[in-house]
Each structure stands twice: as structure tokens, then as C-alpha cells.
Amino acid sequence: MVSKRQSSLGYSCLNYHTVWGSLFLVAIAFSFYATGIFKQNIFNPNGSPQLSQFF
């Protein structure tokens, strides 16, 4: 028996989980953009000695 969510080619790509998952990822990306995280360096190569000392 085929459920209502399935199309003739398999599962529909617009289901509950896909929509909410996409909205979640867009919200996370927007929050990163709003805080300016993409405008600065994420990795500082000068901090490697301190990181190795930490570990």
C-alpha cells in the first residue's frame, strides 16, 4: 500500500522534515551572517602554539 506522502517516483522532496530542516539551516546561516562571523578570520594560524600547549 502506498502512503499519501509517496509519489510515483518515491518520496516527495517537499515533506515535513525537509521543509523544517531547510528553515532551520536558513535561520542558522542568517544568524551567523547577522553576527558578522563571515567578516573575520575563523582560524588564526598564530594561535597554533597555544593550541598545542593546551592539548
All heavy atoms as TSV, in Angstrom:
chain	resi	resn	atom	element	x	y	z
A	1	MET	N	N	0.838	-1.168	0.000
A	1	MET	CA	C	0.000	0.000	0.000
A	1	MET	C	C	0.892	1.243	0.000
A	1	MET	O	O	1.831	1.359	0.777
A	1	MET	CB	C	-0.895	0.001	1.232
A	1	MET	CG	C	-1.906	1.091	1.222
A	1	MET	SD	S	-3.183	0.674	2.407
A	1	MET	CE	C	-3.442	2.238	3.120
A	2	VAL	N	N	0.613	2.194	-0.850
A	2	VAL	CA	C	1.404	3.411	-0.994
A	2	VAL	C	C	0.798	4.493	-0.109
A	2	VAL	O	O	-0.405	4.736	-0.145
A	2	VAL	CB	C	1.431	3.869	-2.471
A	2	VAL	CG1	C	2.204	5.168	-2.592
A	2	VAL	CG2	C	2.019	2.794	-3.354
A	3	SER	N	N	1.657	5.116	0.710
A	3	SER	CA	C	1.142	6.177	1.578
A	3	SER	C	C	0.920	7.450	0.779
A	3	SER	O	O	1.353	7.587	-0.351
A	3	SER	CB	C	2.124	6.433	2.726
A	3	SER	OG	O	3.298	7.011	2.223
A	4	LYS	N	N	0.257	8.411	1.408
A	4	LYS	CA	C	-0.057	9.664	0.733
A	4	LYS	C	C	1.193	10.505	0.471
A	4	LYS	O	O	1.200	11.322	-0.424
A	4	LYS	CB	C	-1.040	10.467	1.564
A	4	LYS	CG	C	-2.404	9.852	1.632
A	4	LYS	CD	C	-3.339	10.701	2.452
A	4	LYS	CE	C	-4.697	10.046	2.551
A	4	LYS	NZ	N	-5.631	10.839	3.348
A	5	ARG	N	N	2.258	10.308	1.255
A	5	ARG	CA	C	3.469	11.091	1.090
A	5	ARG	C	C	4.295	10.628	-0.106
A	5	ARG	O	O	5.139	11.349	-0.579
A	5	ARG	CB	C	4.344	11.010	2.329
A	5	ARG	CG	C	3.822	11.808	3.472
A	5	ARG	CD	C	4.836	11.803	4.568
A	5	ARG	NE	N	4.395	12.623	5.677
A	5	ARG	CZ	C	5.077	12.795	6.773
A	5	ARG	NH1	N	6.227	12.210	6.931
A	5	ARG	NH2	N	4.614	13.554	7.731
A	6	GLN	N	N	4.108	9.436	-0.567
A	6	GLN	CA	C	4.901	8.916	-1.665
A	6	GLN	C	C	4.294	9.294	-2.996
A	6	GLN	O	O	3.095	9.289	-3.175
A	6	GLN	CB	C	5.005	7.397	-1.589
A	6	GLN	CG	C	5.913	6.903	-0.512
A	6	GLN	CD	C	6.022	5.392	-0.564
A	6	GLN	OE1	O	5.213	4.741	-1.203
A	6	GLN	NE2	N	7.000	4.858	0.113
A	7	SER	N	N	5.157	9.642	-3.926
A	7	SER	CA	C	4.705	9.857	-5.292
A	7	SER	C	C	5.060	8.619	-6.092
A	7	SER	O	O	5.564	7.638	-5.568
A	7	SER	CB	C	5.376	11.100	-5.878
A	7	SER	OG	O	6.763	10.884	-5.996
A	8	SER	N	N	4.841	8.667	-7.377
A	8	SER	CA	C	5.137	7.509	-8.199
A	8	SER	C	C	6.634	7.270	-8.327
A	8	SER	O	O	7.069	6.180	-8.645
A	8	SER	CB	C	4.513	7.686	-9.587
A	8	SER	OG	O	5.064	8.836	-10.214
A	9	LEU	N	N	7.454	8.293	-8.067
A	9	LEU	CA	C	8.904	8.158	-8.172
A	9	LEU	C	C	9.565	7.924	-6.818
A	9	LEU	O	O	10.772	7.888	-6.710
A	9	LEU	CB	C	9.505	9.414	-8.810
A	9	LEU	CG	C	9.044	9.726	-10.222
A	9	LEU	CD1	C	9.619	11.059	-10.671
A	9	LEU	CD2	C	9.463	8.630	-11.172
A	10	GLY	N	N	8.842	7.788	-5.772
A	10	GLY	CA	C	9.390	7.623	-4.431
A	10	GLY	C	C	8.852	8.722	-3.542
A	10	GLY	O	O	7.755	9.220	-3.750
A	11	TYR	N	N	9.637	9.081	-2.562
A	11	TYR	CA	C	9.190	10.116	-1.632
A	11	TYR	C	C	9.233	11.488	-2.284
A	11	TYR	O	O	10.109	11.798	-3.074
A	11	TYR	CB	C	10.073	10.129	-0.383
A	11	TYR	CG	C	9.763	9.006	0.563
A	11	TYR	CD1	C	10.558	7.871	0.604
A	11	TYR	CD2	C	8.669	9.081	1.403
A	11	TYR	CE1	C	10.274	6.837	1.461
A	11	TYR	CE2	C	8.370	8.052	2.261
A	11	TYR	CZ	C	9.174	6.935	2.295
A	11	TYR	OH	O	8.882	5.920	3.143
A	12	SER	N	N	8.296	12.302	-1.929
A	12	SER	CA	C	8.267	13.678	-2.398
A	12	SER	C	C	9.400	14.444	-1.721
A	12	SER	O	O	9.704	14.226	-0.561
A	12	SER	CB	C	6.923	14.314	-2.032
A	12	SER	OG	O	6.958	15.685	-2.294
A	13	CYS	N	N	10.036	15.345	-2.451
A	13	CYS	CA	C	11.148	16.073	-1.840
A	13	CYS	C	C	10.646	17.203	-0.951
A	13	CYS	O	O	11.415	17.783	-0.219
A	13	CYS	CB	C	12.136	16.570	-2.878
A	13	CYS	SG	S	11.460	17.374	-4.288
A	14	LEU	N	N	9.388	17.530	-0.978
A	14	LEU	CA	C	8.833	18.538	-0.072
A	14	LEU	C	C	7.966	17.860	0.972
A	14	LEU	O	O	6.763	17.797	0.870
A	14	LEU	CB	C	7.984	19.547	-0.849
A	14	LEU	CG	C	8.712	20.753	-1.404
A	14	LEU	CD1	C	7.747	21.660	-2.124
A	14	LEU	CD2	C	9.449	21.503	-0.340
A	15	ASN	N	N	8.618	17.332	1.986
A	15	ASN	CA	C	7.853	16.749	3.078
A	15	ASN	C	C	8.120	17.554	4.350
A	15	ASN	O	O	8.847	18.537	4.347
A	15	ASN	CB	C	8.187	15.264	3.256
A	15	ASN	CG	C	9.641	15.020	3.561
A	15	ASN	OD1	O	10.351	15.920	4.006
A	15	ASN	ND2	N	10.103	13.812	3.339
A	16	TYR	N	N	7.549	17.150	5.416
A	16	TYR	CA	C	7.608	17.865	6.697
A	16	TYR	C	C	9.045	18.091	7.161
A	16	TYR	O	O	9.425	19.200	7.518
A	16	TYR	CB	C	6.813	17.047	7.721
A	16	TYR	CG	C	6.789	17.617	9.102
A	16	TYR	CD1	C	5.953	18.673	9.421
A	16	TYR	CD2	C	7.598	17.086	10.105
A	16	TYR	CE1	C	5.920	19.198	10.699
A	16	TYR	CE2	C	7.572	17.600	11.379
A	16	TYR	CZ	C	6.735	18.655	11.679
A	16	TYR	OH	O	6.701	19.178	12.932
A	17	HIS	N	N	9.852	17.049	7.129
A	17	HIS	CA	C	11.219	17.138	7.631
A	17	HIS	C	C	12.102	17.999	6.732
A	17	HIS	O	O	12.958	18.732	7.224
A	17	HIS	CB	C	11.818	15.743	7.784
A	17	HIS	CG	C	11.085	14.892	8.757
A	17	HIS	ND1	N	11.108	15.151	10.118
A	17	HIS	CD2	C	10.303	13.814	8.596
A	17	HIS	CE1	C	10.377	14.258	10.737
A	17	HIS	NE2	N	9.862	13.432	9.833
A	18	THR	N	N	11.904	17.934	5.441
A	18	THR	CA	C	12.707	18.734	4.523
A	18	THR	C	C	12.425	20.214	4.688
A	18	THR	O	O	13.349	21.035	4.718
A	18	THR	CB	C	12.416	18.314	3.072
A	18	THR	OG1	O	12.628	16.912	2.933
A	18	THR	CG2	C	13.307	19.043	2.099
A	19	VAL	N	N	11.176	20.578	4.827
A	19	VAL	CA	C	10.811	21.983	4.978
A	19	VAL	C	C	11.352	22.543	6.290
A	19	VAL	O	O	11.999	23.588	6.314
A	19	VAL	CB	C	9.281	22.170	4.891
A	19	VAL	CG1	C	8.874	23.579	5.264
A	19	VAL	CG2	C	8.802	21.823	3.496
A	20	TRP	N	N	11.134	21.848	7.395
A	20	TRP	CA	C	11.602	22.345	8.689
A	20	TRP	C	C	13.124	22.315	8.776
A	20	TRP	O	O	13.736	23.207	9.375
A	20	TRP	CB	C	10.977	21.564	9.837
A	20	TRP	CG	C	9.579	22.006	10.103
A	20	TRP	CD1	C	8.433	21.319	9.837
A	20	TRP	CD2	C	9.159	23.267	10.639
A	20	TRP	NE1	N	7.338	22.068	10.185
A	20	TRP	CE2	C	7.752	23.266	10.685
A	20	TRP	CE3	C	9.831	24.396	11.090
A	20	TRP	CZ2	C	7.027	24.350	11.165
A	20	TRP	CZ3	C	9.106	25.472	11.565
A	20	TRP	CH2	C	7.717	25.439	11.601
A	21	GLY	N	N	13.747	21.318	8.203
A	21	GLY	CA	C	15.208	21.260	8.188
A	21	GLY	C	C	15.803	22.401	7.390
A	21	GLY	O	O	16.793	23.010	7.795
A	22	SER	N	N	15.196	22.715	6.252
A	22	SER	CA	C	15.675	23.832	5.433
A	22	SER	C	C	15.493	25.157	6.156
A	22	SER	O	O	16.382	26.015	6.131
A	22	SER	CB	C	14.934	23.863	4.097
A	22	SER	OG	O	15.172	22.687	3.375
A	23	LEU	N	N	14.351	25.343	6.797
A	23	LEU	CA	C	14.123	26.569	7.564
A	23	LEU	C	C	15.120	26.703	8.711
A	23	LEU	O	O	15.608	27.801	9.005
A	23	LEU	CB	C	12.694	26.620	8.092
A	23	LEU	CG	C	11.611	26.872	7.053
A	23	LEU	CD1	C	10.229	26.748	7.698
A	23	LEU	CD2	C	11.783	28.238	6.430
A	24	PHE	N	N	15.437	25.602	9.350
A	24	PHE	CA	C	16.412	25.607	10.435
A	24	PHE	C	C	17.791	26.023	9.926
A	24	PHE	O	O	18.463	26.864	10.532
A	24	PHE	CB	C	16.474	24.216	11.082
A	24	PHE	CG	C	17.496	24.104	12.162
A	24	PHE	CD1	C	17.287	24.694	13.395
A	24	PHE	CD2	C	18.663	23.399	11.952
A	24	PHE	CE1	C	18.227	24.583	14.400
A	24	PHE	CE2	C	19.613	23.287	12.947
A	24	PHE	CZ	C	19.391	23.884	14.173
A	25	LEU	N	N	18.223	25.471	8.796
A	25	LEU	CA	C	19.525	25.816	8.239
A	25	LEU	C	C	19.582	27.267	7.776
A	25	LEU	O	O	20.603	27.945	7.952
A	25	LEU	CB	C	19.872	24.875	7.086
A	25	LEU	CG	C	20.157	23.432	7.490
A	25	LEU	CD1	C	20.409	22.571	6.260
A	25	LEU	CD2	C	21.338	23.376	8.439
A	26	VAL	N	N	18.502	27.772	7.214
A	26	VAL	CA	C	18.450	29.171	6.800
A	26	VAL	C	C	18.524	30.079	8.026
A	26	VAL	O	O	19.221	31.099	8.009
A	26	VAL	CB	C	17.177	29.452	5.969
A	26	VAL	CG1	C	16.938	30.936	5.794
A	26	VAL	CG2	C	17.289	28.771	4.618
A	27	ALA	N	N	17.847	29.720	9.098
A	27	ALA	CA	C	17.883	30.526	10.321
A	27	ALA	C	C	19.284	30.544	10.929
A	27	ALA	O	O	19.764	31.597	11.381
A	27	ALA	CB	C	16.869	29.994	11.336
A	28	ILE	N	N	19.965	29.411	10.925
A	28	ILE	CA	C	21.338	29.339	11.445
A	28	ILE	C	C	22.267	30.177	10.581
A	28	ILE	O	O	23.095	30.944	11.090
A	28	ILE	CB	C	21.818	27.886	11.519
A	28	ILE	CG1	C	21.008	27.104	12.547
A	28	ILE	CG2	C	23.307	27.800	11.826
A	28	ILE	CD1	C	21.195	27.568	13.964
A	29	ALA	N	N	22.153	30.054	9.248
A	29	ALA	CA	C	23.004	30.824	8.342
A	29	ALA	C	C	22.751	32.323	8.509
A	29	ALA	O	O	23.698	33.122	8.521
A	29	ALA	CB	C	22.758	30.391	6.896
A	30	PHE	N	N	21.502	32.723	8.647
A	30	PHE	CA	C	21.180	34.136	8.842
A	30	PHE	C	C	21.744	34.655	10.167
A	30	PHE	O	O	22.250	35.776	10.234
A	30	PHE	CB	C	19.672	34.370	8.789
A	30	PHE	CG	C	19.300	35.804	9.012
A	30	PHE	CD1	C	19.537	36.754	8.036
A	30	PHE	CD2	C	18.735	36.207	10.214
A	30	PHE	CE1	C	19.222	38.088	8.252
A	30	PHE	CE2	C	18.415	37.526	10.434
A	30	PHE	CZ	C	18.660	38.472	9.440
A	31	SER	N	N	21.685	33.853	11.210
A	31	SER	CA	C	22.215	34.302	12.495
A	31	SER	C	C	23.730	34.438	12.432
A	31	SER	O	O	24.297	35.364	13.021
A	31	SER	CB	C	21.802	33.358	13.620
A	31	SER	OG	O	22.397	32.091	13.444
A	32	PHE	N	N	24.417	33.539	11.711
A	32	PHE	CA	C	25.862	33.688	11.521
A	32	PHE	C	C	26.172	34.957	10.747
A	32	PHE	O	O	27.101	35.688	11.072
A	32	PHE	CB	C	26.448	32.485	10.789
A	32	PHE	CG	C	26.628	31.263	11.640
A	32	PHE	CD1	C	26.783	30.035	11.053
A	32	PHE	CD2	C	26.649	31.329	13.023
A	32	PHE	CE1	C	26.962	28.898	11.818
A	32	PHE	CE2	C	26.816	30.198	13.806
A	32	PHE	CZ	C	26.980	28.982	13.193
A	33	TYR	N	N	25.394	35.238	9.704
A	33	TYR	CA	C	25.609	36.437	8.899
A	33	TYR	C	C	25.348	37.702	9.708
A	33	TYR	O	O	26.092	38.666	9.634
A	33	TYR	CB	C	24.704	36.405	7.661
A	33	TYR	CG	C	24.810	37.651	6.820
A	33	TYR	CD1	C	25.911	37.864	6.009
A	33	TYR	CD2	C	23.812	38.617	6.855
A	33	TYR	CE1	C	26.020	39.014	5.246
A	33	TYR	CE2	C	23.911	39.771	6.094
A	33	TYR	CZ	C	25.017	39.966	5.295
A	33	TYR	OH	O	25.128	41.101	4.545
A	34	ALA	N	N	24.308	37.683	10.521
A	34	ALA	CA	C	23.941	38.863	11.307
A	34	ALA	C	C	24.982	39.187	12.380
A	34	ALA	O	O	25.178	40.359	12.717
A	34	ALA	CB	C	22.575	38.655	11.952
A	35	THR	N	N	25.671	38.174	12.897
A	35	THR	CA	C	26.695	38.422	13.906
A	35	THR	C	C	28.024	38.819	13.295
A	35	THR	O	O	28.931	39.228	14.021
A	35	THR	CB	C	26.917	37.191	14.792
A	35	THR	OG1	O	27.306	36.094	13.970
A	35	THR	CG2	C	25.682	36.851	15.579
A	36	GLY	N	N	28.164	38.716	11.978
A	36	GLY	CA	C	29.397	39.113	11.306
A	36	GLY	C	C	30.482	38.060	11.345
A	36	GLY	O	O	31.658	38.382	11.209
A	37	ILE	N	N	30.117	36.813	11.538
A	37	ILE	CA	C	31.119	35.752	11.641
A	37	ILE	C	C	31.850	35.520	10.314
A	37	ILE	O	O	32.986	35.069	10.302
A	37	ILE	CB	C	30.484	34.446	12.158
A	37	ILE	CG1	C	31.557	33.523	12.707
A	37	ILE	CG2	C	29.694	33.744	11.082
A	37	ILE	CD1	C	31.024	32.369	13.501
A	38	PHE	N	N	31.236	35.873	9.192
A	38	PHE	CA	C	31.869	35.655	7.898
A	38	PHE	C	C	32.810	36.800	7.526
A	38	PHE	O	O	33.515	36.712	6.533
A	38	PHE	CB	C	30.813	35.473	6.805
A	38	PHE	CG	C	29.944	34.271	7.019
A	38	PHE	CD1	C	28.577	34.412	7.136
A	38	PHE	CD2	C	30.480	33.009	7.106
A	38	PHE	CE1	C	27.765	33.313	7.327
A	38	PHE	CE2	C	29.679	31.903	7.303
A	38	PHE	CZ	C	28.319	32.055	7.414
A	39	LYS	N	N	32.842	37.869	8.306
A	39	LYS	CA	C	33.689	39.019	8.005
A	39	LYS	C	C	35.041	38.959	8.701
A	39	LYS	O	O	35.872	39.815	8.494
A	39	LYS	CB	C	32.966	40.309	8.408
A	39	LYS	CG	C	31.714	40.547	7.610
A	39	LYS	CD	C	31.014	41.799	8.063
A	39	LYS	CE	C	29.704	41.960	7.292
A	39	LYS	NZ	N	28.938	43.093	7.773
A	40	GLN	N	N	35.265	37.975	9.532
A	40	GLN	CA	C	36.519	37.859	10.257
A	40	GLN	C	C	37.142	36.490	10.014
A	40	GLN	O	O	36.490	35.585	9.528
A	40	GLN	CB	C	36.285	38.071	11.748
A	40	GLN	CG	C	35.291	37.097	12.350
A	40	GLN	CD	C	34.945	37.471	13.768
A	40	GLN	OE1	O	35.510	38.387	14.326
A	40	GLN	NE2	N	34.018	36.764	14.368
A	41	ASN	N	N	38.407	36.368	10.351
A	41	ASN	CA	C	39.086	35.086	10.202
A	41	ASN	C	C	38.583	34.116	11.265
A	41	ASN	O	O	38.520	34.453	12.447
A	41	ASN	CB	C	40.592	35.257	10.354
A	41	ASN	CG	C	41.189	36.047	9.215
A	41	ASN	OD1	O	40.622	36.100	8.140
A	41	ASN	ND2	N	42.339	36.642	9.453
A	42	ILE	N	N	38.254	32.929	10.826
A	42	ILE	CA	C	37.788	31.915	11.766
A	42	ILE	C	C	38.976	31.189	12.387
A	42	ILE	O	O	38.988	30.862	13.555
A	42	ILE	CB	C	36.837	30.930	11.065
A	42	ILE	CG1	C	35.585	31.673	10.631
A	42	ILE	CG2	C	36.479	29.768	11.966
A	42	ILE	CD1	C	34.617	30.850	9.838
A	43	PHE	N	N	40.011	30.953	11.594
A	43	PHE	CA	C	41.201	30.247	12.069
A	43	PHE	C	C	42.366	31.221	12.129
A	43	PHE	O	O	42.659	31.916	11.166
A	43	PHE	CB	C	41.531	29.081	11.135
A	43	PHE	CG	C	42.771	28.328	11.532
A	43	PHE	CD1	C	42.760	27.519	12.644
A	43	PHE	CD2	C	43.928	28.457	10.800
A	43	PHE	CE1	C	43.903	26.829	13.017
A	43	PHE	CE2	C	45.067	27.773	11.162
A	43	PHE	CZ	C	45.062	26.961	12.281
A	44	ASN	N	N	43.037	31.285	13.262
A	44	ASN	CA	C	44.197	32.148	13.441
A	44	ASN	C	C	45.450	31.271	13.471
A	44	ASN	O	O	45.685	30.553	14.448
A	44	ASN	CB	C	44.065	32.940	14.736
A	44	ASN	CG	C	45.220	33.882	14.969
A	44	ASN	OD1	O	46.090	34.036	14.111
A	44	ASN	ND2	N	45.233	34.506	16.134
A	45	PRO	N	N	46.277	31.301	12.424
A	45	PRO	CA	C	47.455	30.436	12.409
A	45	PRO	C	C	48.474	30.801	13.488
A	45	PRO	O	O	49.283	29.970	13.888
A	45	PRO	CB	C	48.052	30.638	11.015
A	45	PRO	CG	C	47.348	31.770	10.397
A	45	PRO	CD	C	46.124	32.050	11.192
A	46	ASN	N	N	48.451	32.020	14.001
A	46	ASN	CA	C	49.389	32.412	15.062
A	46	ASN	C	C	49.030	31.794	16.411
A	46	ASN	O	O	49.828	31.849	17.338
A	46	ASN	CB	C	49.431	33.933	15.189
A	46	ASN	CG	C	49.953	34.590	13.931
A	46	ASN	OD1	O	50.784	34.024	13.226
A	46	ASN	ND2	N	49.457	35.776	13.629
A	47	GLY	N	N	47.843	31.222	16.521
A	47	GLY	CA	C	47.434	30.608	17.771
A	47	GLY	C	C	47.763	29.133	17.876
A	47	GLY	O	O	47.453	28.487	18.871
A	48	SER	N	N	48.398	28.566	16.850
A	48	SER	CA	C	48.736	27.127	16.854
A	48	SER	C	C	49.623	26.721	18.024
A	48	SER	O	O	49.383	25.680	18.638
A	48	SER	CB	C	49.380	26.732	15.530
A	48	SER	OG	O	48.483	26.935	14.480
A	49	PRO	N	N	50.685	27.493	18.371
A	49	PRO	CA	C	51.492	27.092	19.538
A	49	PRO	C	C	50.681	27.046	20.833
A	49	PRO	O	O	50.864	26.146	21.653
A	49	PRO	CB	C	52.583	28.165	19.614
A	49	PRO	CG	C	52.673	28.734	18.255
A	49	PRO	CD	C	51.278	28.640	17.700
A	50	GLN	N	N	49.779	27.984	21.004
A	50	GLN	CA	C	48.970	27.992	22.223
A	50	GLN	C	C	47.994	26.807	22.215
A	50	GLN	O	O	47.754	26.204	23.265
A	50	GLN	CB	C	48.212	29.298	22.335
A	50	GLN	CG	C	47.471	29.455	23.636
A	50	GLN	CD	C	46.786	30.808	23.744
A	50	GLN	OE1	O	46.716	31.555	22.788
A	50	GLN	NE2	N	46.294	31.106	24.936
A	51	LEU	N	N	47.473	26.468	21.061
A	51	LEU	CA	C	46.577	25.318	20.964
A	51	LEU	C	C	47.317	24.020	21.260
A	51	LEU	O	O	46.797	23.148	21.972
A	51	LEU	CB	C	45.944	25.260	19.570
A	51	LEU	CG	C	44.906	24.181	19.343
A	51	LEU	CD1	C	43.695	24.397	20.238
A	51	LEU	CD2	C	44.486	24.156	17.888
A	52	SER	N	N	48.532	23.882	20.748
A	52	SER	CA	C	49.311	22.661	21.030
A	52	SER	C	C	49.677	22.599	22.499
A	52	SER	O	O	49.741	21.516	23.088
A	52	SER	CB	C	50.554	22.606	20.146
A	52	SER	OG	O	51.413	23.665	20.437
A	53	GLN	N	N	49.929	23.747	23.138
A	53	GLN	CA	C	50.216	23.764	24.558
A	53	GLN	C	C	48.978	23.358	25.362
A	53	GLN	O	O	49.092	22.664	26.370
A	53	GLN	CB	C	50.689	25.151	24.974
A	53	GLN	CG	C	51.110	25.235	26.422
A	53	GLN	CD	C	51.547	26.639	26.798
A	53	GLN	OE1	O	51.371	27.584	26.017
A	53	GLN	NE2	N	52.106	26.798	27.980
A	54	PHE	N	N	47.808	23.743	24.898
A	54	PHE	CA	C	46.573	23.380	25.571
A	54	PHE	C	C	46.364	21.866	25.559
A	54	PHE	O	O	45.998	21.274	26.559
A	54	PHE	CB	C	45.397	24.078	24.898
A	54	PHE	CG	C	44.050	23.674	25.419
A	54	PHE	CD1	C	43.609	24.123	26.655
A	54	PHE	CD2	C	43.237	22.836	24.686
A	54	PHE	CE1	C	42.364	23.748	27.133
A	54	PHE	CE2	C	41.996	22.451	25.154
A	54	PHE	CZ	C	41.554	22.906	26.400
A	55	PHE	N	N	46.620	21.251	24.403
A	55	PHE	CA	C	46.438	19.796	24.303
A	55	PHE	C	C	47.587	19.077	24.931
A	55	PHE	O	O	47.517	18.004	25.411
A	55	PHE	CB	C	46.242	19.364	22.856
A	55	PHE	CG	C	44.888	19.706	22.321
A	55	PHE	CD1	C	44.756	20.556	21.242
A	55	PHE	CD2	C	43.740	19.194	22.894
A	55	PHE	CE1	C	43.503	20.875	20.720
A	55	PHE	CE2	C	42.487	19.510	22.393
A	55	PHE	CZ	C	42.377	20.349	21.311
